[in-house]
């Protein structure tokens, strides 16, 4: 017999894409709330994101047109090194060998160098019109903006919202190895657009992804069709996840179960290596450590 939940959980682009990828992973993540483990990609990706967020909070009072390139490059790498130092204990706990960790560090530095070179090129088009601070502030986005759609009960954090000459760009940073806007990325951007529209009463001009590894930005135009697609997905997830019965959440085995440097948090239970009580015990141990 299928059980039905009494409460509708607050969804996010991530949870909706999790359901679309693997219903069983959604069940373990959001129905049972089993602990999800970080992997080397998520930990290093967060360190990169933290550095980019904090970059736009630096004190620019001592920066001018003659020294800005050197200082901005130095500040960004210094911010990342601080984030990396905080993340290092978690990385070592994953039991990755030091060479793998070193490679991830170097790749992260490479991505940040791509970002700062792109930023400096954009800055150069404004730098002659006033002070450095004027130019910096024109390219300074709102970062880590939390939006929520009451109508669709979905929320999310936007990496950056940039307003240039009245045009609004929503940007999400990606550290992935590929630089194409996949269907799950497109849905994420569509939901961001939906939430922005609901909050501000207008559509952003463009939403896109900054692929840091490749140094490229790719945008899609925002239309009412895109908003409607996001709305339908939000309503569909409510209907599809009313059940609390595991039988209604099929497994979807694939390359996302296990990869070179990690595996799904629920790989063990899906493939019979672990039992449900093992996850609960691990969760208690983690809580005690924290």
C-alpha positions, 0 to 999 in steps of 0.5 A: 500500500502506498503511503502519502505524505502530509507535508509538502517539502520545500524543493530546490533546483538541486532536489528536482534534478536529483529526482529526474536523475534517480528517484531512489537517490531522491528518496534517500536524500529527501524522504529519509534525510539520510546523510550525504557525504561530500566528495573531493569535487564538491569540497573543492568546488565549494572552496572555489565558490567561496573565494569568488563570493568573497572576492567582491567583498574585498576592500578596494580603497587602496586599489587604483588604475596602476596596481589593480591587476596585481592586487586583484589577482593576489586577493583572489588567490589568497581568498582561495588559499584561505578556503582551501586551508579550511577544507583540507581536513575534510579532503584528507578524511576522504582518504584521497592520496596527496597527488590527487588532492594536489591536482585538484588544487592546481585545477582550482587555481587554473579555474580562478585564473580563468575567472580573473583574466575574464574579469580584467578584460571586462574591467578594462572597458570601464576603467577609463571612464572614472576611478577604479572603484567606479569600474569595479562597482559596475561589474560587482554582482550581488552574490549568494542571493537567496530566492524563494517562490511561495507559489511553487514552494521552491527556493535556491541560491544564485551565485551572482546577479549582475545589473549592467546598464539596466540589463539583468544577468543571472550567473551560476559558476560551474567547475564541471569538466564539460562546458555545455548547457545540459537539460538539468542545467537549463532547468536550474536556470529556468527555476532561477528565472521563475523565482526572480520573476516572482520576487521582482515582477520582471524577467531577467534578460539572460541567465547563464553559466560561467564554466570556470574550467574552460573560461567561457560563459554561455547564456540563454534568453529568458522567455515566458515559455522558459518560466512556464516550463519551470512552473510545470516542473515544480508542480510535477515534483509535488505530485510525483513525491507525495508518496513515502513508499520506497517502491514508488522511487525506482533506481536508475543505475548509471555513471553517476553511481560511481566515478573515478574520484568518488561515488554516490552517498547511497551507493552502499545501500543500493548495491547491498554493501550497507544497510539502512541502520549503517547510515543512521549509525554513521550519522550519529557518529558524525553529529558527535564529531561536530 
